Every structure is written in C-alpha cells, then in structure tokens.
C-alpha cells in the first residue's frame, strides 16, 4: 500500500463525523500530467525529487494571517471569496509526492 493511501485513510479516520466527498483517484499518467502542469503554472523548477517541489511550494507560499486552516470554522470558500478568486467545481488533493492525487468536488454534493 502506498504511503499516500495511508494519508487519505488517516484523514478519513481522523474526521469520521465529516462525510467524505465523492472522489476519483487519478491514474499514474494523470498524476504525472498534474505534476507537470502544477510546476509550470506556479513557476517551480521541475526537479526529480517530488519532496523538493513540495518544499518549494511551502517556501514560496504566502502566509495569510487573517485565516487559520486549523480553526473549526475555517472556510476555504470564504478565503477564496475574500481574495476574489473564483471557486472551482473540482479540486485536486495531492496526498503525497504527486503519486496519489484525488479529484474531488470543491463543495460537498450528493451524487444521485
């Protein structure tokens, strides 16, 4: 089992009272495509070690002191609205080193 799968399982178990939204796991080819697109879009060098890329993302990130993602009432929707960023229909969750990515609805929706 990939370490990344363990990350997903730990998240689900640690948040058992929150319904886990619909998701689709990307295949290996799609993960590589997402990795290449992300590194190009955010202008990060395409290094071989995925941890280097993740560290560069952290190092180049902007800290928004007005928001605390650890807060029980944190809302990514509110952050995006406040920053005038359009909310996407789906998002991609990178669970590990770009080798296990899930596509999920941005807002929880029940699939009929």
C-alpha positions in Angstrom: 0.0 0.0 0.0 1.3 3.5 -0.9 2.1 5.9 1.9 -0.3 8.3 0.2 -3.2 5.9 0.7 -2.3 5.9 4.4 -2.6 9.7 4.4 -6.1 9.5 2.9 -7.1 6.8 5.4 -5.7 8.8 8.4 -7.6 11.9 7.2 -10.9 9.9 6.9 -10.5 8.2 10.3 -9.5 11.5 12.0 -12.6 13.2 10.6 -15.1 10.4 11.0 -18.0 12.7 11.7 -17.5 14.6 8.4 -18.8 12.9 5.3 -16.0 12.2 2.8 -17.0 13.7 -0.5 -17.1 11.9 -3.8 -13.6 11.5 -5.2 -11.8 9.9 -8.1 -8.2 8.8 -7.8 -6.0 9.8 -10.8 -4.1 7.1 -12.5 -0.3 7.3 -12.8 -0.3 9.2 -16.2 -2.8 11.7 -14.9 -0.7 12.3 -11.7 2.3 13.0 -13.9 0.3 15.4 -16.0 -1.0 17.2 -12.9 2.6 17.4 -11.5 3.9 18.9 -14.8 1.0 21.4 -15.0 1.4 22.5 -11.4 5.1 23.1 -11.6 4.8 25.0 -14.8 1.8 27.1 -13.6 3.4 28.1 -10.3 6.8 28.6 -11.9 8.7 26.0 -9.9 11.6 24.1 -11.3 10.8 20.6 -12.5 13.2 18.7 -10.1 13.2 14.9 -10.0 12.6 14.7 -6.2 8.9 15.4 -5.5 9.7 16.4 -1.9 11.9 19.3 -3.3 8.9 20.5 -5.3 6.6 20.4 -2.2 9.3 22.2 -0.2 9.5 24.9 -2.9 5.7 25.3 -2.7 5.9 25.8 1.0 8.9 28.2 0.7 7.1 30.3 -1.9 3.8 30.3 -0.2 2.1 33.4 1.2 1.0 33.3 4.8 -2.4 34.8 5.3 -2.6 35.8 9.0 -6.3 36.5 8.8 -7.1 32.9 8.2 -6.4 29.8 10.2 -7.0 26.5 8.4 -6.8 24.7 11.8 -9.9 26.6 13.1 -13.1 24.6 13.5 -14.9 27.2 11.4 -12.3 27.6 8.7 -13.9 28.0 5.3 -11.8 27.8 2.1 -14.8 29.2 0.3 -14.6 32.3 2.4 -10.9 32.7 1.8 -11.4 32.4 -2.0 -14.3 34.8 -1.9 -12.4 37.4 0.1 -9.4 37.1 -2.3 -11.8 37.4 -5.3 -10.8 34.0 -6.6 -13.5 32.0 -8.4 -14.4 28.8 -6.7 -13.7 25.7 -8.8 -16.2 22.9 -9.4 -13.5 20.3 -8.6 -10.1 20.4 -6.8 -7.2 18.0 -6.7 -5.8 16.8 -3.4 -2.2 15.8 -3.5 -1.9 13.2 -0.7 1.8 12.7 -1.1 4.6 13.2 -3.7 2.3 13.7 -6.7 1.9 10.0 -6.9 -1.5 9.8 -5.4 -4.0 12.6 -6.3 -7.7 12.6 -5.8 -10.1 14.8 -7.8 -13.0 15.9 -5.5 -15.9 18.3 -5.7 -14.9 21.6 -4.1 -18.3 21.8 -2.3 -19.8 18.6 -0.9 -22.6 17.4 -3.2 -24.5 14.3 -3.1 -24.2 12.2 -6.2 -27.7 10.9 -7.3 
